[in-house]
Amino acid sequence: QGVAHYTLSNGLWKDVWSFFESSASGSAGAVATVAPTPASFAPTPTPFAPTPPAPGSLPTPGPSPAPPAGHGFWPQSGWPTGPKPAREAADNGHGRATPPAPHRQITSEKMVSAAAVECSSGCGAGGSQCPLVVALHGMGDTGGSRLKSGLFGWTSPTSQGDFCITFPAPVSGSNWNVERNSPDYQHILDVANSAIQTYNIDRSKVFLIGYSHGGMVGYKTMCRTVLESNPYVAFAAVSTQVSWIWQGSTRECCPNHDFHALHVHGTEDGAIPYSSVTSWACLTGEDFVRRHGPVDNGCAGPSQRTSTNVASATIEEYTEGCSGKGSATMMKLQGVAHYTLSNGLWKDVWSFFESSASGSAGASAIVAPTPASLAPTPTPSAPTPPARGSLPTPGPSPAPPAGHGFWPQSGWPTGPKPAREAADNGHGRATPPAPHRQITSEKMVSAAAVECSSGCGAGGSQCPLVVALHGMGDTGGSRLKSGLFGWTSPTSQGDFCITFPAPVSGSNWNVERNSPDYQHILDVANSAIQTYNIDRSKVFLIGYSHGGMVGYKTMCRTVLESNPYVAFAAVSTQVSWIWQGSTRECCPNHDFHALHVHGTEDGAIPYSSVTSWACLTGEDFVRRHGPVDNGCAGPSQRTSTNVASATIEEYTEGCSGKGSATMMK
């Protein structure tokens, strides 16, 4: 309860191991003998999410909040899809910026009506001209309510100073369209120009801010000038990267240099990484700042300072002596994940906006008055990694590490929804494990180094086997391994063998229709069974995030040869569609014990709403797989003794089928 996408802990491993053991013993889900646990592996409670504050106040300092559902980084309509060249070609930005031209007449009613403008009382017709802020929300945050509450808490934004602000909607749909001919680029300019015509706006203080997907569309707007009348003086991009711009047949990286840029990013962002460029981007924020300031605009620097509003933030500025019309500032949030929003962040953004208008971008400036109830709310630093041999002590829930598993790259189905659904060809129901076939591919064996405890040698007892499938970008499974076992050997915790296999090709699992990875995942186990002293009744599979997705796609089909797995634990994922001929089915194989683990505040792969590529959430799957598919009684309910926030719902007694189901919430 209250946990986000990153659910890994040694406490979770203990509950997963209990499930595996009980699955093999015929009492799946019940409390069973778990692997011996050294004293250094005492349960590590997962903290609850902070309780929302009462209206009129900001959240008090505490664990960094999990990205709320719809906070902005799960791909839906509006993200470029298809092969990489097509995605890059989905952008048509050209040219360099010119000074704001006379504002054109807004002809679309949508342009005006979609953007309700809120102004402070001092910005009326008889008052002083005021700044304008246009704020672009993240993916799924219709209306920008989460962006608004993230920056301003539960008070009116304009109670913090004299300015106008608007949270516009896209031209169509709920998410920004970032394709080549998207109308949203011009729309974002029109929203500001309409407000300038209607309200008492200071044209030298027109600012743009975008969070996550909103930051992406913001860069795509600011980096082009084929659009009419760009009124923005400065742009603050939060938790995103800089997308490619195409000029004719030439690909360029933000050819417009004539704006003041602030880039804000958490170093532990696992959705849009801080330090590695995604497939749709040309530069990380840090690299963009170091080009946009000194190279594109001839600014001196960097000067460096720490934020007085966000505890974990250092600020690097290229703002002095600029020969161009722009400048660049980097705000680096050490140890912070994708969700970076806070009122402290707003204060630093506002300071940047004000200094941009005054000609000293990035330097300290007079900020909007701040009521006492809106005192800076520090963003807590991520916990310091523990010493080798111990697990992290209880503290703020760790941010998903880079490459932890849910940012789409190669291997995810792409293209229109029907094509994505048709990218899967699972068939049939499971049969009992057949005699294990000969493994013919050297890759199948060599890619999966097996680690066994000392008691599992040829002369010892037969031991269980665990095959663990990593998340997106976690080559070798090092992050999955450290997440579950800390900095000690997994097999120091009991007598079993474990392997973290690699995909057949590339670093990420291939989940397309004819992917060789489904058979490969079976072959890894069957090879280990042939080679090591494995108890065939205790062969288990676990998958985290993208690994959980490919795990479901493997377990839910039986056109593959020799499925040896007795039980499957899926963590932070959903159940994908399976195609049988021309008929779409939802996991037609019922003959395995299933444990589904999911955090209720998962903003990447939601707990309670089905994604476009899935047929069921984990909870709905468990409530079908247990009582409906396998005739199990239940549910029985209990709380975990290893993960503080977890409740467990079990359908494990009196089953008439060969499977059972357990939900860990």
C-alpha positions in Angstrom: 0.0 0.0 0.0 1.4 3.4 -1.0 4.4 1.9 -2.8 5.4 2.9 -6.4 6.9 0.9 -9.3 10.2 0.1 -7.5 9.1 -2.7 -5.1 12.3 -4.6 -4.7 13.6 -5.4 -1.2 15.0 -8.4 0.7 11.7 -8.5 2.6 9.9 -9.0 -0.7 12.3 -11.8 -1.6 11.5 -13.6 1.7 7.8 -13.5 0.8 8.5 -14.6 -2.8 10.6 -17.5 -1.5 7.8 -18.5 1.0 5.4 -18.6 -2.0 7.8 -20.7 -4.1 8.4 -23.2 -1.3 4.7 -23.5 -0.6 3.9 -23.9 -4.3 6.3 -26.9 -4.4 4.8 -28.4 -1.2 1.2 -28.2 -2.5 0.1 -25.5 -0.1 0.8 -22.5 -2.3 0.4 -19.2 -0.5 0.5 -20.6 3.0 3.3 -19.7 5.3 6.2 -22.1 4.6 9.7 -22.7 5.8 11.9 -20.0 4.1 15.5 -20.1 3.3 17.8 -19.4 6.3 18.2 -15.7 6.8 21.5 -14.3 8.2 21.1 -11.6 10.9 22.2 -9.0 8.4 19.2 -9.7 6.3 16.5 -8.7 8.8 13.3 -7.6 7.1 13.5 -4.2 5.6 10.1 -2.5 5.9 8.9 -0.6 2.9 7.5 2.7 4.2 4.0 3.9 3.4 3.6 6.9 1.1 3.1 10.2 2.9 -0.4 11.1 3.9 -1.7 14.0 1.8 -1.7 17.3 3.7 -4.8 19.2 4.6 -6.1 21.8 2.2 -4.1 25.0 2.5 -0.8 23.6 3.3 2.0 21.8 1.4 3.2 18.3 2.2 5.6 18.2 5.1 9.1 16.8 4.5 9.1 13.1 4.3 9.9 10.2 1.9 10.0 11.5 -1.7 6.5 10.9 -3.1 5.9 8.2 -5.6 5.0 9.4 -9.1 1.2 9.6 -9.0 -0.8 7.7 -11.6 -0.8 9.7 -14.8 2.2 11.7 -13.6 3.7 11.7 -17.0 6.0 9.0 -18.4 4.1 6.0 -19.5 3.8 6.0 -23.3 0.2 6.3 -24.7 -1.1 8.1 -27.7 1.0 11.1 -28.5 4.4 9.4 -28.1 6.3 8.7 -31.3 6.0 4.9 -32.0 7.3 2.5 -34.6 10.9 1.9 -35.6 13.5 4.4 -34.5 13.9 6.2 -37.9 10.1 6.7 -38.0 10.1 8.0 -34.5 12.8 10.5 -35.3 11.2 11.5 -38.5 8.0 12.2 -36.6 9.4 15.6 -35.8 9.6 18.5 -38.3 11.2 21.4 -36.4 13.2 23.8 -38.5 15.3 26.9 -38.2 16.5 29.3 -35.5 14.3 31.4 -33.3 13.6 35.0 -34.1 12.5 37.7 -31.7 8.7 37.5 -30.9 6.7 38.8 -33.9 3.4 40.6 -33.6 0.9 38.2 -32.1 -1.3 36.6 -34.7 -5.1 36.4 -34.4 -6.2 33.2 -32.7 -8.7 31.5 -35.0 -9.5 28.3 -33.1 -11.9 28.5 -30.2 -10.1 25.5 -28.8 -6.9 27.5 -28.5 -8.6 29.9 -26.1 -11.2 27.9 -24.3 -8.9 25.0 -23.5 -6.6 27.3 -21.4 -8.4 28.9 -18.4 -6.1 31.6 -17.1 -5.8 32.3 -13.4 -4.4 35.7 -12.4 -3.7 37.2 -9.0 -5.8 40.2 -7.9 -3.0 42.6 -8.7 -3.0 41.7 -12.4 -6.4 43.2 -13.4 -6.9 45.8 -16.1 -6.1 48.6 -13.6 -3.1 47.0 -12.1 0.5 46.4 -13.1 1.3 44.2 -16.0 2.1 40.7 -14.8 4.1 37.7 -15.9 2.4 34.8 -17.6 3.3 31.1 -16.9 2.1 28.4 -19.2 2.4 24.9 -17.5 2.4 21.7 -19.6 1.3 18.6 -17.7 2.7 15.1 -17.8 1.2 12.0 -19.4 -2.3 11.2 -18.3 -2.6 14.3 -16.0 -5.7 15.7 -17.7 -6.2 19.3 -16.7 -2.8 19.5 -15.0 -4.2 18.9 -11.5 -1.2 16.8 -10.5 1.3 19.2 -11.9 -0.5 22.0 -10.1 -0.7 20.3 -6.7 2.9 19.1 -7.1 4.2 22.6 -7.5 1.8 24.6 -5.4 0.2 22.1 -2.9 -3.4 22.7 -2.1 -3.4 26.5 -2.4 -4.0 28.7 -5.4 -0.8 29.3 -7.4 -1.4 33.0 -7.6 -1.5 33.3 -3.8 2.2 33.1 -4.0 2.8 36.2 -6.1 1.5 38.6 -8.8 1.3 36.5 -12.0 -1.1 34.7 -14.3 -0.9 31.0 -14.9 -2.6 28.5 -17.2 -2.5 24.7 -17.5 -3.6 24.1 -21.1 -5.1 21.0 -22.6 -3.8 19.4 -25.9 -5.7 20.2 -29.1 -7.2 16.7 -29.0 -7.1 13.9 -26.5 -5.7 14.0 -23.0 -2.0 13.7 -23.9 0.4 15.9 -25.9 0.8 14.9 -29.6 4.5 14.9 -30.3 4.3 13.6 -33.9 5.7 15.4 -36.9 2.7 17.5 -37.9 1.2 17.9 -34.4 -1.0 20.9 -33.9 0.1 21.1 -30.3 3.3 23.0 -31.0 1.4 25.9 -32.5 -1.3 25.5 -29.9 1.2 26.0 -27.0 2.2 29.3 -28.6 -1.4 30.3 -29.3 -2.4 29.7 -25.6 0.2 32.4 -24.5 -0.6 34.8 -27.4 -4.4 34.6 -26.6 -3.7 35.3 -22.9 -1.5 38.3 -23.9 -4.4 39.7 -26.0 -6.9 39.1 -23.2 -5.1 39.8 -19.9 -2.8 42.5 -18.6 0.4 40.6 -19.4 4.0 41.9 -19.5 5.2 40.5 -22.9 8.8 40.5 -21.6 7.8 38.0 -18.9 6.1 35.1 -20.7 7.3 31.8 -19.5 6.9 28.1 -20.3 7.3 25.1 -17.9 6.8 21.4 -18.8 7.0 18.3 -16.7 8.0 14.9 -18.2 5.9 14.5 -21.4 5.0 18.2 -21.0 8.8 18.9 -21.0 9.2 16.8 -24.1 6.5 18.7 -26.1 7.9 22.0 -24.6 11.4 21.3 -26.0 9.8 20.4 -29.4 7.9 23.7 -29.4 10.8 25.9 -28.2 13.4 24.3 -30.6 11.5 25.3 -33.8 10.5 28.5 -35.5 8.4 27.4 -38.4 5.6 28.2 -36.0 4.1 31.7 -35.8 4.9 34.2 -33.0 6.8 32.4 -30.2 6.2 34.7 -27.2 8.2 32.7 -24.6 11.3 34.3 -23.0 12.3 31.3 -21.0 11.5 27.6 -20.7 11.9 25.3 -17.7 12.0 21.6 -18.6 11.5 19.1 -15.7 12.3 15.4 -15.8 12.7 15.0 -19.6 15.3 15.1 -22.4 15.8 17.1 -25.6 14.1 15.5 -28.7 15.5 15.4 -32.2 14.3 18.1 -34.7 14.2 17.4 -38.4 15.0 20.1 -40.9 14.2 18.8 -44.3 16.1 15.5 -44.5 18.7 16.6 -41.9 18.3 15.7 -38.3 19.3 18.5 -35.9 19.3 18.9 -32.1 17.4 22.0 -31.1 18.5 24.4 -33.8 16.8 27.3 -32.0 19.2 28.8 -29.5 17.4 32.0 -28.7 15.7 31.3 -25.3 16.7 31.0 -21.7 16.7 27.3 -20.6 16.5 25.7 -17.2 16.7 21.9 -17.1 15.7 20.1 -13.9 16.4 16.4 -13.4 16.8 13.8 -10.7 19.9 11.7 -10.9 17.9 8.5 -10.1 15.2 9.0 -12.7 14.5 5.5 -14.0 11.8 6.6 -16.5 13.7 9.2 -18.5 17.3 8.8 -17.4 19.5 11.6 -16.2 22.8 10.5 -17.8 21.9 8.2 -20.8 20.1 9.4 -23.9 16.8 7.7 -24.8 16.0 6.5 -28.3 13.8 9.5 -29.1 16.2 12.2 -27.7 19.4 13.8 -29.0 20.8 15.1 -25.7 20.4 14.6 -22.0 19.5 17.8 -20.1 22.9 18.2 -18.6 24.6 17.9 -22.0 22.1 20.3 -23.6 22.8 22.9 -20.9 26.5 22.6 -21.5 25.9 23.2 -25.2 23.1 25.7 -25.1 24.9 28.1 -22.7 28.6 28.3 -23.6 28.5 27.0 -27.2 25.2 28.2 -28.7 25.1 31.5 -26.7 28.7 32.3 -25.8 27.9 32.4 -22.1 30.7 32.3 -19.5 30.6 29.7 -16.7 29.7 27.6 -15.2 29.0 29.2 -11.8 27.8 26.7 -9.2 25.7 27.0 -6.1 23.2 25.0 -4.1 19.5 25.6 -3.9 18.1 27.1 -0.8 14.7 25.6 -1.6 15.3 22.0 -2.6 17.7 20.2 -0.2 19.2 17.8 -2.7 19.7 20.3 -5.6 22.9 21.8 -7.0 22.7 24.5 -9.7 25.1 25.0 -12.6 24.7 28.2 -14.5 25.9 29.6 -17.9 24.3 33.0 -17.6 27.0 35.7 -17.6 28.4 37.6 -20.6 26.3 35.8 -23.1 26.7 36.9 -26.7 23.5 35.2 -27.9 19.9 35.7 -26.9 19.8 32.7 -24.6 21.4 31.2 -21.5 21.3 27.8 -19.7 21.0 26.6 -16.2 21.1 23.0 -14.9 19.4 22.0 -11.6 20.6 18.6 -10.6 18.6 16.8 -7.9 20.9 14.3 -6.3 19.3 10.9 -5.5 15.8 12.0 -6.7 13.7 10.0 -9.1 11.3 11.0 -11.9 8.8 12.7 -9.6 10.6 16.0 -8.8 7.7 18.3 -8.2 7.6 20.4 -5.0 6.9 24.0 -3.9 10.6 24.4 -3.3 11.2 23.5 -6.9 8.6 26.1 -8.0 10.5 28.8 -6.0 13.7 28.0 -7.9 11.9 27.9 -11.2 10.3 31.3 -10.5 13.6 32.8 -9.6 15.0 31.6 -12.9 12.0 33.1 -14.8 12.3 36.4 -13.1 16.1 36.6 -13.7 15.5 35.6 -17.4 13.3 38.6 -17.8 15.7 40.9 -16.0 18.6 39.9 -18.2 20.5 38.0 -15.5 19.1 34.5 -16.1 20.1 32.0 -13.5 21.2 34.5 -10.9 19.4 35.0 -7.7 16.4 37.3 -8.2 13.5 38.6 -6.2 10.9 35.8 -6.0 7.2 36.0 -5.6 6.0 36.6 -2.1 5.6 33.3 -0.2 3.0 33.0 2.6 4.2 31.4 5.8 2.2 28.2 5.0 4.2 27.8 1.9 7.7 27.7 3.4 10.2 25.8 1.3 9.6 22.0 1.4 13.0 20.3 1.0 13.2 17.4 -1.3 14.8 14.6 0.7 17.9 13.0 -0.6 17.9 9.3 -1.6 19.2 7.0 1.1 23.0 6.4 1.1 23.8 2.9 -0.2 24.7 0.6 2.6 28.1 -1.0 3.0 28.6 -4.3 1.3 27.2 -7.2 3.2 24.1 -5.5 4.6 20.8 -4.3 3.3 19.6 -0.7 3.3 18.2 0.4 6.6 14.6 1.5 6.6 14.1 5.0 5.1 12.5 6.7 2.2 11.3 4.2 -0.4 14.2 4.0 -2.9 13.9 5.6 -6.3 13.8 3.2 -9.2 17.4 2.9 -10.4 18.3 3.8 -13.9 17.5 0.9 -16.2 15.1 -0.6 -13.6 12.8 -1.6 -16.2 9.9 0.3 -17.5 11.0 2.9 -20.1 10.1 1.5 -23.6 12.9 0.7 -25.9 13.5 -2.1 -28.3 11.5 -5.2 -27.3 8.2 -3.4 -26.4 5.4 -3.8 -28.9 5.0 -0.6 -30.9 2.7 0.8 -33.5 -1.2 1.0 -33.3 -2.9 -0.9 -30.5 -4.2 -3.7 -32.8 -0.7 -4.3 -34.1 0.7 -4.3 -30.5 -1.9 -6.8 -29.4 -1.3 -8.9 -32.5 2.4 -8.9 -31.6 1.8 -11.9 -29.4 1.1 -15.5 -30.5 0.6 -17.5 -27.3 -1.6 -20.5 -27.6 -3.2 -23.3 -25.6 -3.3 -24.5 -22.0 -0.3 -25.8 -20.1 0.5 -29.5 -19.9 2.6 -31.1 -17.2 6.3 -30.7 -17.8 7.5 -33.0 -20.6 10.9 -34.7 -20.7 13.4 -31.9 -21.1 14.6 -31.4 -24.6 18.2 -31.1 -25.7 19.4 -27.5 -25.7 20.9 -26.8 -29.0 21.8 -23.2 -28.8 25.1 -22.3 -27.0 23.5 -19.0 -26.2 20.8 -20.7 -24.2 23.3 -22.2 -21.8 26.1 -19.6 -21.8 23.9 -16.6 -21.3 22.7 -17.9 -18.0 25.4 -18.4 -15.4 24.0 -20.4 -12.5 25.0 -19.7 -8.9 24.3 -22.5 -6.4 24.8 -22.7 -2.7 27.5 -25.1 -1.4 24.8 -27.6 -0.4 23.6 -28.1 -4.0 26.6 -29.9 -5.5 26.6 -33.3 -7.1 26.9 -35.0 -3.8 24.4 -32.9 -1.9 20.7 -32.7 -1.8 18.7 -31.7 -4.8 18.0 -28.0 -4.7 15.4 -25.5 -6.0 16.1 -23.4 -9.1 15.1 -19.8 -9.4 15.3 -18.0 -12.8 15.1 -14.2 -12.4 14.1 -11.9 -15.3 15.4 -8.4 -15.1 13.7 -5.1 -16.0 14.3 -2.8 -18.9 17.9 -1.8 -19.4 19.2 -3.8 -16.4 21.7 -5.8 -18.4 22.9 -8.8 -16.4 20.2 -8.3 -13.8 22.6 -6.5 -11.4 19.9 -4.1 -10.2 17.3 -6.8 -9.7 19.9 -8.9 -7.8 20.9 -6.0 -5.5 17.3 -5.0 -5.1 16.3 -8.4 -3.8 19.5 -9.5 -2.0 21.5 -6.4 -1.2 25.2 -6.6 -1.5 25.6 -10.3 -0.5 25.4 -13.5 -2.6 21.8 -14.6 -3.1 22.7 -18.2 -2.2 24.0 -17.1 1.2 20.4 -17.0 2.2 19.6 -20.6 1.7 20.1 -23.8 -0.3 19.1 -23.1 -3.9 20.4 -22.2 -7.3 19.7 -19.0 -9.1 20.4 -17.4 -12.5 19.8 -14.0 -14.1 19.6 -14.9 -17.8 20.2 -12.5 -20.7 17.8 -12.2 -23.7 18.7 -14.1 -26.8 19.8 -10.8 -28.5 20.1 -7.3 -27.2 19.9 -6.1 -23.6 16.1 -6.0 -23.3 13.5 -8.8 -23.6 11.8 -9.2 -26.9 8.1 -9.4 -26.4 7.0 -9.5 -30.0 5.0 -12.3 -31.6 7.8 -14.6 -32.7 10.2 -13.7 -30.0 12.8 -16.4 -29.3 13.0 -15.2 -25.7 9.9 -17.2 -24.6 11.5 -20.6 -25.5 14.8 -19.3 -24.3 13.4 -18.7 -20.8 12.3 -22.3 -20.7 15.6 -23.5 -22.1 17.6 -21.7 -19.5 15.8 -23.7 -16.8 16.0 -27.0 -18.7 19.7 -26.6 -19.3 20.3 -25.9 -15.6 18.2 -29.0 -14.7 20.5 -31.1 -17.0 23.7 -29.6 -15.5 23.0 -29.1 -11.8 21.5 -31.1 -9.0 18.0 -29.5 -9.3 14.8 -30.7 -7.8 12.4 -30.7 -10.8 9.4 -30.1 -8.5 11.0 -26.8 -7.3 11.7 -24.8 -10.5 10.6 -21.2 -10.1 10.4 -18.1 -12.3 10.4 -14.4 -11.1 10.1 -11.3 -13.3 10.3 -7.7 -12.4 8.6 -5.0 -14.6 9.5 -5.8 -18.2 10.8 -9.1 -17.0 7.4 -9.7 -15.4 5.8 -8.9 -18.8 7.9 -11.4 -20.7 7.4 -13.9 -17.8 3.6 -13.8 -18.2 4.0 -14.1 -22.0 6.1 -17.2 -21.4 3.9 -18.8 -18.7 0.7 -18.2 -20.5 1.5 -20.2 -23.6 2.3 -23.9 -24.3 3.2 -24.0 -28.0 6.7 -23.9 -26.5 8.6 -27.1 -25.6 8.9 -28.4 -22.0 7.8 -25.7 -19.6 9.6 -26.8 -16.3 8.3 -24.0 -14.1 6.0 -24.8 -11.1 5.4 -21.3 -10.0 5.8 -17.7 -11.3 6.1 -14.5 -9.3 5.4 -11.3 -11.3 6.4 -8.0 -9.8 5.2 -4.5 -10.9 3.7 -5.5 -14.2 0.3 -6.6 -15.8 -0.9 -9.6 -17.8 -0.4 -9.3 -21.6 -2.8 -10.4 -24.3 -2.2 -13.8 -25.9 -3.3 -14.5 -29.5 -4.5 -18.0 -30.5 -5.0 -17.9 -34.2 -7.2 -15.0 -34.9 -8.7 -15.1 -31.4 -7.4 -12.9 -28.6 -7.2 -14.6 -25.2 -6.1 -13.6 -21.7 -3.6 -16.2 -20.4 -5.2 -19.4 -21.6 -2.7 -21.5 -19.6 -4.1 -21.9 -16.0 -1.7 -24.7 -14.8 0.8 -22.8 -12.7 0.9 -21.2 -9.3 1.0 -17.4 -9.6 2.0 -14.7 -7.2 1.5 -11.1 -8.4 3.2 -8.2 -6.5 2.3 -4.6 -7.1 2.5 -1.2 -5.4 -0.8 0.7 -5.3 1.0 4.0 -6.3 2.8 2.6 -9.4 2.8 5.4 -11.9 4.6 3.4 -14.6 2.5 0.3 -14.8 -0.7 1.1 -12.9 -2.1 -1.1 -10.1 -5.7 -0.6 -10.9 -6.1 0.5 -14.6 -5.3 -1.8 -17.5 -2.6 -0.5 -19.9 -3.1 -0.7 -23.7 -1.0 -3.9 -24.0 -2.5 -5.8 -21.2 -5.7 -7.8 -20.7 -5.9 -7.7 -16.9 -4.3 -6.0 -13.9 -2.5 -8.3 -11.5 -5.3 -8.1 -8.9 -8.0 -9.0 -11.5 -5.8 -11.8 -12.8 -5.4 -13.3 -9.3 -9.1 -13.2 -8.7 -9.7 -15.1 -12.0 -6.7 -17.5 -12.0 -7.4 -18.8 -8.5 -11.2 -19.2 -8.0 -12.3 -19.3 -11.6 -9.5 -21.0 -13.5 -8.4 -23.4 -10.8 -11.4 -23.7 -8.5 -9.6 -22.5 -5.4 -11.4 -21.5 -2.3 -10.7 -18.1 -0.8 -9.6 -15.5 -0.4 -7.8 -15.8 2.8 -6.1 -12.6 3.9 -3.0 -11.8 6.0 -0.3 -9.2 6.3 3.3 -9.7 5.4 5.8 -10.0 8.2 8.6 -9.0 5.9 7.3 -5.9 4.0 5.6 -3.4 6.3 3.1 -2.1 3.8 2.0 -5.4 2.2 -1.3 -7.3 2.5 -1.6 -10.7 1.0 -4.8 -12.2 -0.6 -4.6 -16.0 -1.3 -6.6 -18.4 -3.4 -4.7 -21.6 -2.5 -7.0 -24.0 -0.6 -9.0 -26.8 -2.2 -8.0 -26.1 -5.7 -9.4 -28.5 -8.4 -6.9 -27.3 -11.0 -3.1 -27.4 -11.2 -2.6 -23.8 -10.2 -3.3 -21.3 -7.5 -3.1 -17.5 -7.1 -1.8 -15.0 -4.5 -1.9 -11.2 -4.6 0.6 -9.2 -2.6 -0.6 -5.6 -2.5 
